[in-house]
Amino acid sequence: MSLDLDRSIAGAVVTPAARLILPSGRLIAAEPGTGFPAGEAARWAFSETVAPGAYPVEILHRDGLVIAARVVVRPEPVAGWRPGRRNGEPYVYPVDGGAGSFGSPEVFEALTDDEAREDLIADLSFDSDEAYGVYTDPAGGANLVAFRLGADGRYLTWAGYTADDDIACFLTDFGDLKHQARH
């Protein structure tokens, strides 16, 4: 993907969300209620990794619609975009509940417990005016940041790289940014 992706998100309204805690530096983008089998959440993480830590999450809106969400790893310009990969292939995740999320394999692994999944549902009820919700695993401290989309679909996450080939951000396209970037 060319740098035109940056142009397609230019002018979007950015809503800061919570900081995402990545204990292992590995990231999963998925519908928040995704029930990975116990012991298998790590299989769904992107191949691209970052240093363990906490990273800002931002939600991008245009005309009242969520068009993208991103995890900011470095506040540097993106020099190039590559699809986020899982098992060597670009990973597109399905949504059929109108919400997307970012989380670590550790938090998704915690959500294999029925009680934790009930807590997730309560924490992410989206009854307020907030554009996002946060679930934190009380045992491990990892969290999941979810955002209301209002639509179902299949969504690709891009890894944005700096000129030095370091990851600057992960960005999930919830609309048609790739198509918009061509016009």
Secondary structure, 3 states (H helix, E strand, C coil): CCCHHHHHHCCCEEEEEEEEEECCCCCEEECCCCCCCCCCHHHHCCCCCCCCEEEEEEEEEECCEEEEEEEECCCCCCCEEEECEECCEECEEEECCCEEEEECHHHHHHCCCHHHHHHHHHHCCCCCCCCEEEEECCCCCCEEEEEECCCCEEEEEEEEECCCCCEEEEEEECCCHHHHHCC
